[in-house]
């Protein structure tokens, strides 16, 4: 029997193991010494709650699934039906293939063909690699069509520490600004995190707080990377997720869904905010033949 997520591409480096899937080109599991670093899903399951999925050609929500580009109005299918949004792009359930493979790395690829709502063509590649520094993920998108196209990218890993929920974990998010959203999850403004319950610039317990917020104004280390850190209550387990300067936004979600039940904290690298195809904010416009590339990764400790 073939797994619901298709062929499994396993990579190994020392005690680190990760599994990338044919369906969606996403990250099903990542563990170190048998300890899960991500809240993933089993080989007999399909991804739910966005676990480990790739969010291309836009991350997060798009109001009414419609936008204007190149002097035309485009209409996408509404796959967040309850809120009449299109969500998380077009490649989550598509088949990806392994284009390069070594023990510690795999490059998966997919051609996103023109279709109603997105009449553009993208050549997509994602390299997943393990090293002494942890997991490194580099995504490259190339416009192989004849017209300019809008592009945004993201990923949906859930960080995990300890055996319980994220309530007992300590969280640090180096962000100065949070997005305000309406009841459809769409941005309606932003404000500084200063003196609010959403200021995680100094690490503090998550507790019972429900997070489903976009952050920006990321404070970066000397190497240009912004790092989110989640640490177990006893301090003995921790994980950092880093993003390079291609990712200016992070969605942080406490996994308040039946299949996750707060056992993982989604920290989603995003090149643009929710609803970007409508607002135009931080949308990458790829001319024919042009490419975009960005990297993020995970540092277990």
C-alpha positions in Angstrom: 0.0 0.0 0.0 1.3 3.4 -0.9 1.3 6.0 1.9 -1.3 8.9 1.6 1.6 11.3 1.3 3.2 9.3 -1.5 6.8 8.4 -1.8 8.9 9.1 1.3 12.4 10.7 0.9 14.4 10.1 4.0 17.6 12.0 4.8 20.0 11.2 7.6 23.0 12.9 9.2 24.3 11.4 12.5 21.4 11.2 14.9 19.2 13.5 12.7 16.5 12.0 10.5 14.0 13.8 8.4 11.3 12.7 5.9 10.2 14.7 2.9 7.1 13.6 1.0 6.1 13.3 -2.6 2.7 14.9 -1.9 3.3 18.6 -1.5 7.1 18.4 -1.3 6.7 18.9 2.5 8.4 17.9 5.6 6.6 15.0 7.3 9.0 14.4 10.3 12.3 15.7 11.7 13.9 14.1 14.8 17.2 14.0 16.6 18.2 10.9 18.5 14.6 9.7 18.2 13.3 12.9 19.8 10.8 14.7 17.6 11.8 18.3 16.8 8.6 18.8 14.8 5.1 17.8 15.5 4.7 15.9 12.2 2.4 13.1 11.1 2.6 9.3 10.5 3.3 7.4 7.3 -0.3 6.2 7.2 -1.7 9.7 7.5 -2.2 12.6 5.2 -1.1 16.1 6.3 -3.6 18.0 8.3 -3.5 21.4 9.9 -0.9 22.4 7.3 1.7 20.2 9.0 5.0 20.5 7.2 3.4 21.8 4.0 4.8 24.2 1.4 2.9 27.4 0.8 3.4 28.5 -2.8 2.6 30.8 -4.8 1.2 32.6 -1.8 1.2 31.9 2.0 -1.8 32.2 4.3 -5.2 33.7 3.3 -6.4 35.5 0.2 -9.7 37.4 0.6 -12.5 35.9 -1.6 -9.8 34.2 -3.6 -9.6 37.1 -6.0 -6.9 39.6 -6.9 -5.8 41.9 -9.8 -2.5 41.5 -11.6 -1.4 42.6 -15.0 -4.6 44.5 -15.7 -6.8 41.4 -15.1 -8.9 40.0 -12.3 -8.1 36.5 -11.3 -10.4 34.1 -9.3 -9.0 31.2 -7.3 -10.9 28.3 -5.7 -12.1 29.0 -2.1 -10.5 26.2 0.0 -11.2 27.9 3.3 -14.9 27.7 2.8 -16.0 28.9 6.2 -14.3 32.3 5.7 -14.6 32.5 1.9 -10.8 32.6 1.5 -8.2 30.9 -0.7 -5.5 29.7 1.6 -1.9 28.5 1.4 -1.3 28.3 -2.3 -1.6 25.6 -5.0 1.1 23.0 -4.4 0.2 21.4 -1.0 -1.4 18.4 -2.7 0.6 18.3 -5.9 3.1 15.5 -6.7 6.8 16.5 -6.3 9.7 14.4 -7.5 13.2 13.8 -6.2 15.7 15.5 -8.6 18.8 15.0 -6.5 19.4 12.7 -3.6 22.2 12.0 -1.2 22.2 10.4 2.3 22.0 13.8 4.0 20.0 15.9 1.4 17.3 15.7 -1.2 16.1 18.2 -3.8 12.5 17.9 -4.7 10.9 19.7 -7.7 7.5 20.5 -9.2 6.3 22.5 -12.2 3.3 24.6 -11.3 1.4 24.8 -14.6 -0.9 27.6 -15.6 -4.5 27.2 -14.3 -7.6 29.2 -13.6 -6.9 31.9 -11.1 -3.1 31.6 -11.6 -2.4 31.5 -15.3 1.4 31.5 -14.8 4.1 28.9 -14.8 6.7 28.3 -12.1 9.6 25.8 -11.9 10.0 25.0 -8.2 12.8 23.3 -6.3 13.3 22.8 -2.6 16.5 21.5 -1.1 16.3 19.9 2.3 19.7 19.1 3.9 21.0 18.0 7.3 24.3 19.0 8.8 25.9 19.6 12.2 24.0 22.9 12.2 20.6 21.2 11.8 18.1 21.3 9.0 18.5 23.8 6.1 15.7 24.4 3.6 16.2 26.4 0.4 13.4 27.1 -2.0 13.9 28.4 -5.5 11.1 29.6 -7.8 11.7 30.4 -11.5 9.2 32.0 -13.8 9.2 29.7 -16.9 6.2 31.4 -18.5 6.0 34.3 -21.0 4.5 36.9 -18.7 5.4 38.4 -15.4 3.8 36.7 -12.4 3.1 37.4 -8.7 4.8 35.2 -6.2 4.9 34.6 -2.5 6.3 31.7 -0.5 6.1 30.1 2.9 6.3 26.9 4.9 4.2 25.4 7.8 6.4 23.5 10.3 5.2 22.9 13.8 8.0 23.0 16.4 7.8 20.6 19.3 9.5 20.3 22.6 8.9 17.8 25.4 6.0 15.4 25.5 3.2 17.8 26.4 1.6 20.8 24.9 3.1 24.2 24.0 1.5 25.6 27.1 4.5 24.6 29.3 7.1 25.9 26.8 8.9 29.2 26.7 8.7 31.2 23.5 10.9 34.0 22.1 9.8 35.8 18.8 12.1 38.6 17.8 9.4 40.8 16.2 8.6 44.4 16.8 5.2 44.5 15.0 2.1 42.3 14.9 -0.6 42.3 12.3 -4.2 42.9 13.4 -6.8 40.7 11.7 -10.5 40.5 11.3 -12.8 37.5 11.9 -11.7 36.0 8.5 -8.0 36.1 9.5 -7.3 38.9 7.1 -5.0 41.9 8.0 -6.7 45.2 8.9 -3.6 46.9 10.2 -0.6 46.5 12.4 0.8 47.8 15.7 3.9 47.6 17.8 4.1 44.7 20.2 5.3 47.0 23.0 3.3 46.7 26.2 1.0 44.0 24.7 0.5 40.3 25.4 2.0 39.7 22.0 5.5 40.9 22.9 7.7 37.8 23.0 11.0 39.6 22.3 12.0 38.4 25.8 11.3 34.7 26.2 8.3 33.9 28.3 5.9 31.0 28.8 3.2 30.5 26.2 0.7 29.4 28.9 -3.0 29.3 27.8 -2.5 32.1 25.3 -3.9 31.4 21.8 -1.7 32.7 19.0 -2.7 32.9 15.4 -0.8 36.1 14.5 1.4 37.4 11.8 4.6 39.2 12.9 7.0 41.4 11.1 9.7 44.0 11.9 12.0 41.0 12.6 15.1 41.7 14.7 18.1 39.9 13.2 21.3 38.6 14.5 24.7 39.6 13.1 24.5 36.9 10.5 21.3 38.4 9.1 19.0 35.7 10.4 16.0 36.1 12.6 15.5 33.3 15.1 12.4 32.1 17.0 13.1 29.9 20.0 10.9 27.4 21.8 12.2 25.8 25.0 10.8 23.1 27.1 9.7 23.9 30.7 12.7 22.2 32.2 15.1 23.9 29.8 16.7 20.7 28.7 15.1 20.6 25.2 14.8 23.5 22.8 14.6 24.3 19.1 15.2 27.4 17.0 13.7 28.2 13.7 15.6 30.8 11.6 14.8 32.7 8.5 17.0 34.6 6.1 16.2 38.1 4.8 13.9 36.8 2.1 11.4 36.0 4.8 10.1 39.2 6.3 7.1 37.8 8.0 6.3 35.0 10.5 3.0 33.4 11.3 2.9 32.0 14.9 0.1 29.6 15.7 -0.4 27.6 18.8 -1.9 24.6 17.0 -5.5 25.0 18.3 -6.8 22.3 15.9 -8.1 18.8 16.8 -5.2 17.0 15.0 -2.6 19.2 16.7 -4.2 20.0 20.0 -1.4 22.5 20.9 1.3 19.7 20.8 3.2 21.8 18.3 3.7 25.5 17.7 3.5 26.5 14.0 6.2 29.0 13.1 5.6 29.8 9.4 8.2 31.6 7.4 6.4 33.9 4.9 7.8 36.2 2.2 4.7 38.4 2.4 1.7 38.9 4.8 -1.7 37.3 4.4 -3.8 38.8 1.6 -0.7 40.1 -0.2 -2.0 39.4 -3.7 -4.8 41.9 -3.0 -2.8 44.5 -1.0 0.4 44.2 -3.1 2.5 44.3 0.1 5.8 42.5 -0.3 4.7 40.6 -3.4 7.6 39.4 -5.5 7.0 40.1 -9.2 9.0 37.6 -11.3 9.7 38.6 -14.9 10.0 35.8 -17.4 13.1 33.8 -16.7 13.7 35.4 -13.3 14.2 33.4 -10.1 13.7 34.0 -6.4 15.4 32.0 -3.7 15.1 32.0 0.1 16.2 29.8 3.0 15.0 28.9 6.5 16.0 26.2 8.9 15.8 24.5 12.3 18.5 24.3 14.9 17.7 21.7 17.6 19.4 21.8 20.9 
